[in-house]
Amino acid sequence: MTGVQTLTVHEQEADQRLDRWFQKRFPTLPYGHLQKLLRSGQVRVDGKRAKASDRLAEGAAVRVPPLGASEPGGEARDRPPVSEADARAIRDMVIYEDADIIALNKPAGLAVQGGTKTRKHVDGMLPALAGKDGERPRLVHRLDRDTSGVLVLGRTAQATRALNDAFRLREMQKLYWAITIGILKPADGFVDLPLSKQGDVYEKMSEDHDGQRAITDYRTIDQASRRLAWVALAPRTGRTHQLRAHMAAKGKPILGDPKYGEQADGMADGMVEALDVAPGLHLHARALWLPAFGKRRGETHLVAPPPENFLHTLRALAFDPENPLADEPIPNMREQYRHALLDRGKKKRR
């Protein structure tokens, strides 16, 4: 990076310390050099001087000074070249592209951004997707390392800004598939539960009424013998581990979840193991609906085929992978519930 740029804090990055945000966005930037930039006022948040310990708010504008090849942490010097194997791998992930965006089907196990002990990640592979002008696509949101599915990139600075705004203003709709241990009640509904980070290592989430508000709508697609369910999830907010934490809070954690799976409610020992399900986290970012922006006409619908472990489990449980209910957008269940209560109150007053 050779010039000053202003980056917007994504919803998923809200409440992070500024130094951790830099570590994730610029994993090769030495901490000592970041401290010098902060002391000299070259890094600013919403136009004001900032400290490493400052917590970032969603939508905040972070001024990032030049990190040229001659400076410590500069991308041109420190970013290793993309190997032929990694270049082929990320090209194979592409499920859609046009002049503005590229959509990937990210496999489980691959991190989106680098960090401590994370050498291989999507961000480091993006030069392989550079256009004829040499401009590499840009990340606009993230997925957990163990979550597969749709990851959209901006091909140009203008498209990236528009996509950042769409995510920040919640103008896009997301759809995830998951297999839960246990059956959700009611079958269709929502979870409105604040979440807060517990520690700096795993960013594990827990119930906390002083935490950030998090809302998830859900729909049960199918169920197997009251043991496992195939559900569609639509996060209305973008907290870290939101879907995993919300399902665990309902006592129905996502199958294969190493962090929240112990919170299964009422499952006998060995019950899940006795079923022919595949290993791995069963959480897949199935689809994104992007609004029109710039010269784009109408909505863009991006769909990622599920990974083999997810398909194996669907078949093992006799679920139909072509079930049309699975791909229908989920309405805002919380708003529907609120309106139903208002209507009920009006009828009582009559």
URCORUR-V491797 format. One record per residue. N is the residue number from 1. RES is the residue in one letter. OMEGA is omega in whole degrees, -180 to 180 (999 if undefined). NEAR is the number of other ideal C-beta (glycine too) atoms within 8 Angstrom. Layout:
N,RES,OMEGA,NEAR
N,RES,OMEGA,NEAR
//
This chain:
1,M,-173,10
2,T,-180,6
3,G,177,5
4,V,174,7
5,Q,177,7
6,T,-177,8
7,L,180,8
8,T,177,12
9,V,-180,14
10,H,178,14
11,E,-179,11
12,Q,-176,9
13,E,-176,10
14,A,178,12
15,D,174,7
16,Q,169,11
17,R,-179,10
18,L,-179,17
19,D,177,10
20,R,178,9
21,W,178,13
22,F,-179,10
23,Q,-179,12
24,K,-179,11
25,R,-177,9
26,F,-173,10
27,P,-179,10
28,T,-178,9
29,L,179,12
30,P,-177,8
31,Y,180,8
32,G,179,7
33,H,176,11
34,L,179,14
35,Q,178,9
36,K,179,8
37,L,179,10
38,L,-179,14
39,R,-179,6
40,S,177,6
41,G,-179,7
42,Q,174,8
43,V,180,13
44,R,177,11
45,V,-176,13
46,D,176,6
47,G,-177,6
48,K,175,6
49,R,-174,6
50,A,176,9
51,K,-178,7
52,A,-175,9
53,S,-179,7
54,D,176,9
55,R,-176,8
56,L,177,15
57,A,177,8
58,E,179,10
59,G,179,7
60,A,179,10
61,A,-178,11
62,V,176,14
63,R,180,12
64,V,-179,12
65,P,180,8
66,P,174,8
67,L,-174,11
68,G,-177,9
69,A,-178,8
70,S,-177,5
71,E,175,9
72,P,178,7
73,G,-179,12
74,G,-175,12
75,E,-175,11
76,A,-178,9
77,R,-169,7
78,D,-178,8
79,R,-179,9
80,P,178,5
81,P,179,5
82,V,179,10
83,S,178,6
84,E,180,5
85,A,179,6
86,D,178,12
87,A,177,11
88,R,-177,8
89,A,-177,9
90,I,175,15
91,R,178,9
92,D,179,6
93,M,-174,10
94,V,177,11
95,I,178,11
96,Y,173,8
97,E,172,7
98,D,-175,5
99,A,-175,4
100,D,-171,11
101,I,167,14
102,I,176,11
103,A,179,15
104,L,166,13
105,N,-175,12
106,K,177,15
107,P,173,8
108,A,179,12
109,G,179,5
110,L,179,10
111,A,177,10
112,V,180,12
113,Q,-179,13
114,G,179,11
115,G,180,9
116,T,179,4
117,K,177,4
118,T,-176,10
119,R,-178,6
120,K,-178,8
121,H,-178,12
122,V,-176,14
123,D,-180,9
124,G,-179,12
125,M,-173,14
126,L,177,14
127,P,179,9
128,A,179,10
129,L,-180,12
130,A,179,10
131,G,-180,6
132,K,179,3
133,D,179,5
134,G,-178,6
135,E,180,8
136,R,177,8
137,P,-175,11
138,R,175,9
139,L,175,12
140,V,174,11
141,H,-176,10
142,R,168,9
143,L,174,11
144,D,179,8
145,R,-174,9
146,D,179,9
147,T,177,12
148,S,170,14
149,G,-170,13
150,V,173,15
151,L,-175,15
152,V,-179,14
153,L,174,14
154,G,-179,16
155,R,-179,12
156,T,178,9
157,A,-180,7
158,Q,179,7
159,A,-180,13
160,T,178,11
161,R,-179,10
162,A,179,12
163,L,177,14
164,N,179,12
165,D,-179,11
166,A,178,12
167,F,-178,14
168,R,-178,11
169,L,178,6
170,R,179,8
171,E,177,7
172,M,177,10
173,Q,-179,7
174,K,175,9
175,L,177,15
176,Y,169,14
177,W,177,15
178,A,169,15
179,I,-179,16
180,T,174,14
181,I,-175,13
182,G,-175,14
183,I,180,10
184,L,175,13
185,K,-3,4
186,P,-177,5
187,A,177,8
188,D,-178,7
189,G,-179,10
190,F,174,10
191,V,177,11
192,D,-172,7
193,L,179,9
194,P,-177,11
195,L,177,17
196,S,-179,10
197,K,178,10
198,Q,-179,8
199,G,-176,7
200,D,-174,5
201,V,-174,4
202,Y,-178,6
203,E,-180,10
204,K,-175,9
205,M,176,13
206,S,177,8
207,E,179,8
208,D,-176,8
209,H,173,5
210,D,-178,5
211,G,-180,10
212,Q,-179,10
213,R,180,7
214,A,-177,16
215,I,178,11
216,T,171,14
217,D,180,14
218,Y,177,15
219,R,175,11
220,T,-179,12
221,I,-180,11
222,D,179,10
223,Q,-177,9
224,A,171,11
225,S,179,5
226,R,-179,6
227,R,-177,10
228,L,179,15
229,A,172,14
230,W,-176,14
231,V,171,13
232,A,-176,15
233,L,178,14
234,A,178,13
235,P,176,12
236,R,172,9
237,T,-174,12
238,G,180,9
239,R,178,13
240,T,179,8
241,H,-173,13
242,Q,-176,14
243,L,-179,13
244,R,-180,15
245,A,-179,15
246,H,178,13
247,M,178,14
248,A,179,14
249,A,176,10
250,K,-178,9
251,G,-179,10
252,K,-175,13
253,P,-179,15
254,I,-178,17
255,L,177,15
256,G,-179,10
257,D,-177,12
258,P,-177,6
259,K,-173,8
260,Y,-175,12
261,G,-178,13
262,E,-177,5
263,Q,178,9
264,A,-175,11
265,D,172,8
266,G,179,5
267,M,180,10
268,A,179,4
269,D,176,4
270,G,-177,6
271,M,-180,9
272,V,-178,11
273,E,-179,5
274,A,179,5
275,L,-177,11
276,D,179,3
277,V,-178,13
278,A,175,10
279,P,176,5
280,G,178,9
281,L,-179,11
282,H,177,15
283,L,-173,15
284,H,176,14
285,A,-170,16
286,R,-171,14
287,A,172,12
288,L,171,13
289,W,-179,12
290,L,178,13
291,P,175,8
292,A,174,7
293,F,-178,11
294,G,180,7
295,K,-179,3
296,R,-179,8
297,R,175,4
298,G,-176,5
299,E,175,7
300,T,-178,9
301,H,-179,8
302,L,-177,13
303,V,179,9
304,A,175,14
305,P,-180,6
306,P,179,12
307,P,-174,11
308,E,-179,6
309,N,179,11
310,F,179,14
311,L,179,10
312,H,-179,10
313,T,177,13
314,L,-179,12
315,R,-180,9
316,A,-179,10
317,L,179,13
318,A,173,5
319,F,-179,11
320,D,-179,6
321,P,-180,9
322,E,180,4
323,N,-176,9
324,P,180,6
325,L,-175,8
326,A,-174,11
327,D,178,8
328,E,176,8
329,P,179,7
330,I,178,11
331,P,179,7
332,N,-174,7
333,M,-179,12
334,R,179,11
335,E,178,8
336,Q,179,9
337,Y,-179,10
338,R,180,8
339,H,178,8
340,A,177,8
341,L,178,8
342,L,179,8
343,D,179,8
344,R,178,8
345,G,179,8
346,K,180,8
347,K,179,7
348,K,-178,6
349,R,-178,5
350,R,999,4
//
